[in-house]
């Protein structure tokens, strides 16, 4: 299978070399690297041109005439790829050497899977690994306590588990995922995972295949947690939609997430015509999960639930 990398850059001179080296040092070499630079003003393009000149025929570099921003820049890069398997690449993360080889092997053995993501390492500015729990650990945590789950419900109703730095997909799904919706705070990786998981064509590997950099100026967005029993329990309970025995503060956080999911779902319905039936069904499911969560709170924590309802109505919080 021919492999492509869709790499988007913008003022990434500080870390881009480490990412490019990790791609070039793969045990299975990629066939093309498509780069879309979003009007960088630093030395990013100069660095890219140097790598291109020392790796003839591998790189195709496109310089945007105007700033597209991340979502549309990735859309452009993806549509320019010609490979059977397309790997998304951020400019400041880097890959484990076996990533491409083992992803391609997985795709070959699992023809029903169209989108593949994985767990990853947390690294700091200096590329040093920090031992943390991550959202990507959640499937394993749920399995450990015997909870069944599906990725569609988690991604659509709780939180996205697929980060772009880990995603690869089959070229055949491009027509299913583009154009990407333009919604503030909504990213292409979540959209890809939403669409693929709706058809059971998405999975997440527990093996860590990339290094996710956290640094000043980057929003981590609640991806990593200190490795404590409390945080592991929190993640297990927060993502477990089947458990009635959940602390009040977690149910409260879940309500907030469900309301956010509802707002996002409404925006997608307004801005994207392609999957109206899917997101209309999502609306019904979100409403049901919301009412069930309120019911559980009222039953197990009647006083706290009563006070929260009053507060939410007064402050217009956690309301549909």
Buried (B, 14 or more C-beta within 10 A) or exposed (E): EBBBBBBBBBBBBBBBBBBBEBBBEBEBEBBBBBBBBBBBEBBBBEBBBEBBEEEEEBBBBBEBEEEBEBBBBBBBBBBBBEBBBBBBBBBBBBBBEBBBBBBBEBBEEEEEBBBBBBBBBBBEEEEEEEEBBBBBBBBEBBEEEEBEBEBBBBBBBBBBBBBBBBBBBBBEBBEBBBEBBEBEEBBBBBBBBBBBBBBEBBBBBEEBBBBBBBEEEEEEEEBBBEEEEEBBBBBBBBBBBEBEEBBBEBBBBBBEBBBEBBBBBBBBBEEBEBBEEBBEBBBEBBBEBBEEBBEBBBEBBEEBBEEBBEEBEEEEEBEE
